[in-house]
Amino acid sequence: MMLAADIGGTKTLLALFDDAGTHVIAMKRYVSADASDFQALLAEFLLDVISSVPEGELIRAAGFGIAGPITGSPGAQQVRTTNLPWVLDSAVIARQLGGVPVLFVNDLVASGSAAVASPLGARVSLNPSAVFQNGHAAVIAAGTGLGEALFYFDGKRHHAMPTEGGHADFAPNNALEAELWAFLRERLNGHVSVERVICGAGFSLLYEFLQAQGLGQPSPHMRAKLRDAEDANAEISRQGVAGSDDLSLRACQIFARIYGAEAGNLALKSLPLGGVFVAGAIAGHIAPFMAKEFMDGFLDKGRFRGLLETLPVWMVSADDLALKGAAQVAVMWAAQA
């Protein structure tokens, strides 16, 4: 069996796969903030699923997709998660699992690997003018934070290159976005990264910004919904997609445009002729804004609009992309160990 994990600031998915990394034997979803550390969560998972494991089956290798910069070399990797107070050490986890090989990869390397390898039927094309060809690929994914990764193509296969591009500067593209930057700069008392806008919490920030600028007020029903909502960001995106609250609609439009603009920045820096892949669950939640506002932002690059119009842009928003990618990492690591 292979052990796979998708470790993010909001949720952690843990699963046991078959030796090929394609069939799920057991899977559990956990709220990341409920656990004091990952080792405790892993112990809980193994106890939860032990009855599902076929007799005689053992974990052969583990692959983890983790939201955060990974240091060290394979077999001795460490990572301090960006949006959680967790520190993970691959050697410590390997001992917890009885000495099996454990490999950490950036969460965007995991989800991106699955996205780039996904069948065409699992993708939604956002660019009707695309010219399909082989080449480098780029992956961008908004979730709890904003992840970006590049995939170098050597003529036969793609090789992942992790980045922390989501923490680069937020670059306004119009007067309203310049006002948004100033609003966030004051709110954050300093640097405004693009992740501050393009992430789950970005919907509430945009909603608050629009109110502060006097650009509208919540609909009467929205005040009650926001007061009672378990997740205000999810509620704003739902109302925006439904068109039932003007401020929510405007927030989603701005979010999608800035998301597309950052995807376009990534494309200009990497020339991904093999395609730009938009992963992460948020894209699927705001799908009605991806073909218009997202692509408007993506293509708004002046003299290089013509180049970007030729690039394939695919939305691959399955929730388990990073988990599937982590399983394939485990398979690869088992073969090399």
C-alpha positions as CSV (number, residue, x, y, z in Angstrom):
1,M,0.0,0.0,0.0
2,M,0.9,3.6,-0.5
3,L,0.2,6.3,2.1
4,A,-0.7,9.7,0.7
5,A,-1.5,13.1,2.3
6,D,-2.7,16.5,1.2
7,I,-1.8,18.8,4.0
8,G,-3.3,22.3,3.8
9,G,-4.2,25.1,6.1
10,T,-7.9,24.3,6.2
11,K,-8.0,20.5,5.7
12,T,-5.8,17.5,5.7
13,L,-6.7,14.5,3.5
14,L,-5.0,11.2,4.4
15,A,-5.5,8.0,2.3
16,L,-4.2,4.5,1.7
17,F,-3.8,3.6,-2.0
18,D,-3.0,0.4,-3.7
19,D,0.6,-0.2,-4.9
20,A,-0.1,1.5,-8.2
21,G,-1.4,4.6,-6.4
22,T,-4.6,4.6,-8.3
23,H,-7.2,2.9,-6.1
24,V,-8.2,4.3,-2.7
25,I,-8.4,1.7,0.0
26,A,-9.3,4.1,2.8
27,M,-9.5,7.9,3.1
28,K,-10.3,10.4,5.8
29,R,-10.7,14.2,5.9
30,Y,-9.6,16.2,8.9
31,V,-9.9,19.8,9.9
32,S,-6.2,20.8,10.1
33,A,-6.6,23.3,12.9
34,D,-8.1,20.7,15.2
35,A,-4.8,18.8,15.5
36,S,-1.9,20.1,17.6
37,D,0.6,18.4,15.2
38,F,0.7,16.2,12.2
39,Q,2.1,13.1,14.0
40,A,-1.0,13.0,16.2
41,L,-3.2,13.3,13.2
42,L,-1.4,10.5,11.4
43,A,-1.7,8.2,14.4
44,E,-5.4,8.9,14.6
45,F,-5.8,8.1,10.9
46,L,-4.0,4.8,11.1
47,L,-6.2,3.8,14.1
48,D,-9.3,4.9,12.2
49,V,-8.6,2.9,9.1
50,I,-7.0,-0.2,10.4
51,S,-10.1,-2.3,10.0
52,S,-10.2,-1.3,6.3
53,V,-6.7,-2.6,5.5
54,P,-6.6,-6.0,3.8
55,E,-4.8,-8.6,5.9
56,G,-1.1,-8.8,5.3
57,E,-1.0,-5.4,3.5
58,L,1.7,-3.0,4.7
59,I,2.6,0.6,3.9
60,R,5.5,0.5,1.4
61,A,6.1,4.3,1.0
62,A,4.5,7.6,1.7
63,G,4.1,10.8,-0.3
64,F,2.9,14.1,1.2
65,G,1.8,17.2,-0.6
66,I,2.4,20.1,1.9
67,A,1.5,23.8,1.7
68,G,4.9,25.3,2.6
69,P,8.6,25.5,1.6
70,I,10.4,22.2,2.0
71,T,14.1,22.1,3.0
72,G,16.6,19.3,3.2
73,S,17.2,16.3,1.0
74,P,15.0,13.3,0.3
75,G,14.9,11.1,3.4
76,A,15.8,14.1,5.7
77,Q,13.3,16.8,4.8
78,Q,11.7,19.4,7.0
79,V,8.8,21.8,6.4
80,R,7.1,24.5,8.6
81,T,3.6,24.8,7.2
82,T,2.7,28.3,6.0
83,N,-0.8,28.5,7.5
84,L,-0.5,26.0,10.4
85,P,1.8,25.8,13.5
86,W,3.1,22.5,12.4
87,V,6.7,21.4,11.8
88,L,7.1,18.1,9.8
89,D,10.2,16.0,9.6
90,S,10.3,13.2,7.1
91,A,12.7,11.1,9.2
92,V,10.5,11.3,12.2
93,I,7.4,10.3,10.2
94,A,9.3,7.5,8.6
95,R,10.1,6.1,12.1
96,Q,6.5,6.5,13.1
97,L,5.6,4.3,10.0
98,G,8.1,1.6,10.8
99,G,10.9,2.8,8.6
100,V,9.2,3.2,5.2
101,P,10.5,5.8,2.8
102,V,8.7,9.2,3.1
103,L,8.9,12.0,0.6
104,F,7.6,15.5,0.9
105,V,6.7,17.7,-2.0
106,N,5.1,21.1,-2.3
107,D,1.3,20.8,-2.4
108,L,1.3,22.5,-5.8
109,V,3.8,19.9,-7.1
110,A,1.4,17.2,-5.9
111,S,-1.8,18.7,-7.3
112,G,0.0,20.1,-10.4
113,S,1.4,16.7,-11.2
114,A,-2.1,15.2,-11.2
115,A,-3.5,18.2,-13.1
116,V,-0.9,18.0,-15.9
117,A,-1.4,14.2,-16.2
118,S,-5.2,14.5,-16.1
119,P,-7.3,13.2,-19.1
120,L,-8.9,15.9,-21.3
121,G,-12.3,14.8,-20.0
122,A,-11.3,16.0,-16.5
123,R,-10.5,19.5,-17.7
124,V,-12.5,22.6,-18.6
125,S,-11.0,24.7,-21.3
126,L,-11.2,28.5,-20.6
127,N,-9.4,29.7,-23.7
128,P,-11.2,29.1,-27.0
129,S,-8.3,30.4,-29.0
130,A,-5.7,28.0,-27.6
131,V,-3.2,26.3,-29.8
132,F,-2.5,22.8,-28.3
133,Q,1.1,21.7,-28.3
134,N,3.8,20.1,-26.1
135,G,5.8,22.3,-23.8
136,H,6.3,23.6,-20.3
137,A,3.3,23.9,-18.1
138,A,2.3,26.2,-15.2
139,V,-0.1,25.5,-12.4
140,I,-1.9,28.0,-10.1
141,A,-4.3,27.1,-7.4
142,A,-6.2,29.3,-4.9
143,G,-7.3,27.6,-1.6
144,T,-6.4,28.6,1.9
145,G,-3.5,30.3,0.3
146,L,-2.3,30.7,-3.3
147,G,0.1,28.1,-4.8
148,E,2.1,28.3,-8.0
149,A,4.3,25.7,-9.6
150,L,6.1,25.2,-12.9
151,F,6.6,22.0,-14.9
152,Y,9.6,21.9,-17.2
153,F,9.1,19.7,-20.3
154,D,12.2,17.8,-21.5
155,G,10.6,16.5,-24.7
156,K,9.3,13.4,-23.0
157,R,7.9,14.2,-19.6
158,H,7.3,17.1,-17.2
159,H,9.5,17.8,-14.2
160,A,8.1,19.8,-11.3
161,M,9.7,23.0,-10.0
162,P,8.0,24.3,-6.8
163,T,7.8,28.0,-6.2
164,E,6.4,30.4,-3.5
165,G,5.0,32.7,-6.2
166,G,1.8,33.3,-4.2
167,H,3.8,35.5,-1.8
168,A,5.1,37.8,-4.6
169,D,3.7,41.4,-4.7
170,F,0.0,42.1,-5.6
171,A,0.1,44.3,-8.7
172,P,-2.9,46.5,-9.2
173,N,-4.1,46.8,-12.8
174,N,-6.7,49.6,-12.6
175,A,-7.8,52.4,-10.3
176,L,-10.1,50.3,-8.1
177,E,-7.4,47.7,-7.6
178,A,-4.9,50.5,-6.7
179,E,-7.4,51.5,-4.0
180,L,-7.7,47.9,-2.9
181,W,-3.9,47.7,-2.6
182,A,-3.8,50.8,-0.4
183,F,-6.7,49.4,1.7
184,L,-4.8,46.2,2.3
185,R,-1.4,47.9,2.8
186,E,-2.9,49.8,5.7
187,R,-4.8,46.8,7.0
188,L,-1.8,44.5,6.9
189,N,0.6,47.2,8.0
190,G,3.1,46.4,5.3
191,H,3.6,44.0,2.3
192,V,0.6,43.0,0.3
193,S,1.2,39.7,-1.5
194,V,-1.2,38.4,-4.2
195,E,-2.1,35.5,-1.8
196,R,-3.7,38.1,0.5
197,V,-6.4,38.7,-2.2
198,I,-6.5,35.3,-4.0
199,C,-7.3,32.9,-1.3
200,G,-10.4,31.8,0.6
201,A,-10.2,34.7,3.0
202,G,-9.9,37.1,0.0
203,F,-13.7,37.1,-0.5
204,S,-14.4,38.7,2.9
205,L,-11.6,41.2,2.4
206,L,-13.0,42.2,-1.0
207,Y,-16.5,42.4,0.5
208,E,-15.3,44.7,3.3
209,F,-13.3,46.8,0.9
210,L,-16.3,47.4,-1.4
211,Q,-18.3,48.5,1.6
212,A,-15.6,50.7,2.9
213,Q,-15.3,52.4,-0.5
214,G,-19.0,53.1,-0.5
215,L,-19.6,50.9,-3.5
216,G,-22.6,49.2,-2.0
217,Q,-24.2,47.7,1.0
218,P,-25.2,44.1,1.7
219,S,-28.7,43.0,0.7
220,P,-31.0,42.7,3.7
221,H,-30.9,38.9,3.5
222,M,-27.2,38.9,3.3
223,R,-26.6,40.6,6.6
224,A,-28.4,37.7,8.3
225,K,-26.6,35.1,6.3
226,L,-23.2,36.6,7.1
227,R,-24.1,36.8,10.7
228,D,-25.0,33.2,10.9
229,A,-22.6,31.7,8.3
230,E,-20.1,29.2,9.5
231,D,-17.8,30.3,6.6
232,A,-18.4,33.9,5.4
233,N,-16.1,33.5,2.5
234,A,-18.0,30.5,1.1
235,E,-21.3,32.4,1.7
236,I,-20.1,35.4,-0.3
237,S,-18.9,33.2,-3.2
238,R,-22.3,31.3,-3.2
239,Q,-24.3,34.5,-3.2
240,G,-22.1,36.0,-5.9
241,V,-22.5,33.0,-8.2
242,A,-26.3,33.1,-7.6
243,G,-26.4,36.8,-8.3
244,S,-28.5,37.4,-5.2
245,D,-26.3,40.0,-3.5
246,D,-24.7,42.8,-5.5
247,L,-21.6,43.2,-3.2
248,S,-21.0,39.4,-3.4
249,L,-21.3,39.5,-7.2
250,R,-18.8,42.4,-7.4
251,A,-16.4,40.7,-5.0
252,C,-16.4,37.5,-7.1
253,Q,-15.8,39.5,-10.3
254,I,-12.8,41.3,-8.8
255,F,-11.5,38.1,-7.3
256,A,-11.7,36.2,-10.6
257,R,-10.1,39.1,-12.6
258,I,-7.1,39.4,-10.2
259,Y,-6.8,35.6,-10.2
260,G,-6.6,35.6,-14.0
261,A,-4.1,38.5,-14.0
262,E,-1.7,36.6,-11.7
263,A,-2.1,33.5,-13.9
264,G,-1.1,35.7,-16.8
265,N,1.9,36.9,-14.9
266,L,3.0,33.3,-14.3
267,A,2.5,32.5,-17.9
268,L,4.6,35.4,-19.1
269,K,7.4,34.3,-16.7
270,S,7.4,30.7,-17.8
271,L,6.0,30.6,-21.4
272,P,3.9,27.4,-20.7
273,L,3.2,26.3,-24.2
274,G,1.9,23.1,-22.7
275,G,-0.8,24.9,-20.9
276,V,-1.8,26.8,-17.8
277,F,-3.7,24.6,-15.3
278,V,-6.0,26.3,-12.8
279,A,-6.4,23.9,-9.9
280,G,-7.8,24.3,-6.4
281,A,-11.5,24.0,-5.3
282,I,-12.1,27.8,-5.4
283,A,-12.0,27.9,-9.2
284,G,-14.8,25.3,-9.3
285,H,-16.9,27.3,-6.8
286,I,-16.7,30.5,-8.9
287,A,-16.8,28.7,-12.3
288,P,-19.3,31.2,-13.9
289,F,-16.6,34.0,-13.4
290,M,-13.7,32.0,-14.8
291,A,-14.5,32.2,-18.6
292,K,-15.1,35.9,-18.5
293,E,-13.5,37.8,-15.6
294,F,-10.6,35.4,-15.1
295,M,-9.8,35.3,-18.8
296,D,-10.1,39.1,-19.0
297,G,-7.4,39.5,-16.4
298,F,-5.3,36.7,-17.9
299,L,-5.3,38.4,-21.4
300,D,-4.9,42.0,-20.2
301,K,-1.1,42.1,-20.9
302,G,-0.9,44.8,-23.5
303,R,1.5,43.9,-26.4
304,F,1.6,40.3,-25.2
305,R,-2.1,39.7,-25.4
306,G,-1.7,37.9,-28.7
307,L,0.8,35.4,-27.2
308,L,-1.4,34.6,-24.2
309,E,-4.4,34.1,-26.5
310,T,-2.6,31.0,-27.9
311,L,-1.9,29.3,-24.6
312,P,-4.3,26.6,-23.4
313,V,-5.9,27.4,-20.1
314,W,-7.6,24.6,-18.3
315,M,-9.5,24.4,-15.1
316,V,-9.0,21.2,-13.2
317,S,-10.8,21.8,-9.8
318,A,-11.2,18.3,-8.3
319,D,-10.8,18.4,-4.5
320,D,-8.6,15.4,-4.4
321,L,-6.0,16.4,-7.0
322,A,-3.2,16.9,-4.5
323,L,-4.0,13.6,-2.8
324,K,-3.8,11.8,-6.1
325,G,-0.5,13.5,-6.9
326,A,0.9,12.6,-3.5
327,A,0.0,8.9,-4.1
328,Q,2.0,9.0,-7.3
329,V,4.9,10.6,-5.5
330,A,4.8,7.6,-3.1
331,V,4.8,5.2,-6.0
332,M,7.8,6.9,-7.5
333,W,9.6,7.1,-4.2
334,A,9.0,3.4,-3.5
335,A,10.5,2.5,-6.8
336,Q,13.6,4.5,-6.1
337,A,14.1,3.6,-2.5
